């Protein structure tokens, strides 16, 4: 896998982010993570992302709110 494939993990549990992030990085993905729904929308608007892993229970905007807003400007797989 080329190292230009970007995955955004939207998850507020640090242990989960570390675990998933480590596995994805080992497979050659570029991984970024944010811990709340408000920051997630900002990051998605400003950064090219190839795949989103989205927790539904987030502080700020919940996962469904993030997904709804994301779909107004992007078709990135979630």
Buried (B, 14 or more C-beta within 10 A) or exposed (E): EEEEBBBBBBBBEEEBBEEBBEEBEEEEBBBEBBBBBBBBBEBBEEEEBEBBBBBEEBEBBBBEBBBEBBEEEBEBEB
